[in-house]
Amino acid sequence: MSAQKVAVVTGGSAGIGKGVCERLLADGYEVVSLARRRADIEHARMHSIEVDLMDRRATADAVREMAQRFEATTVVHNAGVIRPALLPDVKLDDLDALVDLHLGCAIQLVQATLPTMKARRFGRVVLLSSRAALGLQTRTAYSATKAGMLGMARTWALELAPEGITVNVVAPGPIRTDMFYDVVEKDSDRERQLAASIPVRRLGLSEDVARAVSFFVDADNGFVTGQVLYVCGGTSIGSLSL
């Protein structure tokens, strides 16, 4: 399928990814979600490819299918998993899984879309990192791989700038999603205390993150590349304790 504005979003079936899909649809994009479940967004320009992005071979197949069906020039790699553990309990298998998901999947996806981006001399890549890249208790594997995204994005920004392709990072802080509530009980004292500790005095919403993604992928923002935008309510300049 050929379209002027085609975006691929990983993890588009829920949480931040779903919010990003909805925002990009509103911005006029054809949107393809790569996730374990079909995105329940009813829209003529919404498409889903179901895949476990922690399975490297399955991801390669799904990415190949996507590239054959769509000419994407925008990639938003949002899919993520936390796997929290204090250092004595960290499992290397969890680290490997998060490397595949947060870093390896991004490489596979961008490699597959590069031919179209280079042919059009236009492309937008946004990696969804995390405020946890700055460090957070119980986040050894998560913080390491989310921090790895920053170095990867800056490297790609330098390599791809002459091709008209920008690469940026959005790093959310505490956002009300199912993944957040896997760690913090909903409507609990802990949730209320956390919200009160954030400088803006509230938890973030998927829409907050989606607006930042929309800025980075806009065709008019070609002079912004290699940057990290923390959408975190101020927690990246203060302290955060989950």
N, C-alpha and C positions, 0 to 999 in steps of 0.2 A: 504494500500500500504506500502510495506517495502522498505526502501532505506537507504544507509549508511549515507547520508547527506540530511536530510529533514528539512527545515526551515519554520516556520510560521511567517508571517509579517502582522501586523495590519495596516490598512490604506495604502495598497500597490497599490492603483489605481491612486495615484497622488503624486506630490511633493516629499518630502524626502522618503516616503514609496516606491514610484515607483523606485526611484534611488537605494534604498537598494535592492529591488527585482532584478533589473538589475545587480547589483554588485554580489549578491549571485548566480544568474544564471551563471554569468561569472566564479564564483569560483567553479562551479560544483554542486550546490545544486539543489534539488527538492524544489520548492518554492510554498507555499500556501498563498494567500492574503485573509485576512478577511477585507472587506470594504463595504461601501454602494453601490459601483459600481464595476463592473467587471474590473479587471486590463486589459488594452489594450496592453498587452505585448504578442506578438505571439511567443511562444516558447513551445517545447514539454514538458519541465519540469515545466511550469508555470500553476498554478491552481488558481481558484477564488471561494470563497464562499461569497455571497452577504448578508450583515447583517448590521443593525444599532447597533453599539457597545455601544450606550447610552441606549439601551433597554436591561435590565438585562436578561429578559427571552429569548429574541431573541438571545442574546449572548450565553447563556447557550446551546441553541439548536444548534447554529452554531459550538460552541466549541466541543460539543458532536459528531456532524457529522465529524468534522475535525479529532478528535481522533480515530474514527472508520475507517476512510479512509486512514489515514497517520500515520506513526510512527515517529513523529517529535522529534528531540533532540535539536533543536535550536528555540528559541522564540525571536522575535524582536517586542516589543510593541511600535509602532510609532504613532498610531492614536491619534490625538489631536484636540482640539477646544479652541479658545481663550476666547470668550465672554467678551470683554473689558468693563469696567465701573469704574468710580471714586467711591470711597467708599460710598457716599450718595446714589448712584444709583445701588449698588450691589444687585442682587436678589438671595435669597437663593435657588430658583429653579435652577438657573444657577450653583451655587456651587454644588448642588446635582448631576446635570447632569455631571459635570466635575469630580466629585468623582467617579461616575460610569464608566466613560470613561477612565480616566487616572489611577485610582487605582483599582477599582473593576474588570474591564476587564482584567487587568494584573493578578490579583489573579485567576480569572476563567481560564485563558489561561494556566498559569503555573501549576495549580492544575491538569488540564486535561492532560498535557504532562509529568508530573512527573513520572508516572508509567513506561513509556518507558525510560526516562532518568535514573531512578534508576536501571532498569533491565540491561541497558547497561553500568552503572556506568560512564556515560558521559552525559553532557548537557551544553548548553550555553544559558543564558538569558541576553538580553540587553534591558534596558528600555530607551526610548527616553524622556529625561526631557527637560530642556530649561535653557538658561542663565537667563531667567526671574525668576528662582527659587531663585536667589540672591536678587530679588526685582525690580519692575519696575512699574511706574505709570499706573493706570487703569487695573492692572492685579491681583486683589485680589483673585478671584477664580482660575485663571490660575496658578499664582505663588504658591498659597497654595498647589494645587494638584501636580504640577510639583516638588515642594520641597518635598512633601510627598513621591515621588518616590525614593528619595535619601535614606531616612531612611528605606524604605521597601526593597530596593536592598541590603543595608548593612546587614539587618537582615537575608534576604534569603541567602546571601553569607556565613554567619556564619553557618546557619542551614544546607546548602546543600554542603558545601565544602567536607565533608567526603564521599559524594556520587559521587565525580568527576564532580560536577556541579558548574560552575562559574556564577556569577551574577554581571553585571556591568551596568554603566549608561553613555550614551552619551548625552551631554547637548549642543545643537546647539545655536548659536547666530543668528543674522539676516540672514536668508536664503531666496533666491529668490524662493518663492513658491506662489501658489494661496492664501494660508492663509496669507502670508505676505502682499500680495497686496490687501487683504481685509481691511487691516489697513492703509497701505501706498500706495498712488496712484502711479501707474507705470509711470516711466519717469518724475516724478514730481521733483520740487526743493527740496521737503522734502526728497525724495529718494536719490538725489545727496548729500544733506547735511549729511544725515545719513551715506552714504558710506564714505564720507570724514572724518567723526568723528571716524571711526573704525581704530584702530591702523594699521592694514594692508592695509587700504585705499580701501577696496572693500567689497561688500556684499558676503556672502557665497553662495555656490551652493550645490544642493542635493548630488553631487558626493563627496564633501568634507566630508559630514556626513557619506555617505555610506562606505568610506574608513575606517573610525574609527570603524564602526560596523563590517566590515570585519576583522579587527584586533582582536576585542574582541571574535568573534565567532570561530576563527581559532582553530583547535584542538591542535595546538602546544602552545597555550597561556593559559595553564591550571594553571599557577602560578600567574595569574592576576585575582583578584576577589575583589568585594566590592569597586570598584574604580569609580570615576566620571571624565570623560574627556570632557572638554569644547571645543567644536569646534565652536569658536566664533570670530575669528579674533583678539583676545586680549581684547574683551569687558568685560570679566569676571574679569580682573585685572585693568580696567579703569572705565569709566563711559559711560552710554548709555542713550540717550533720544530719544524716538520715538515720 
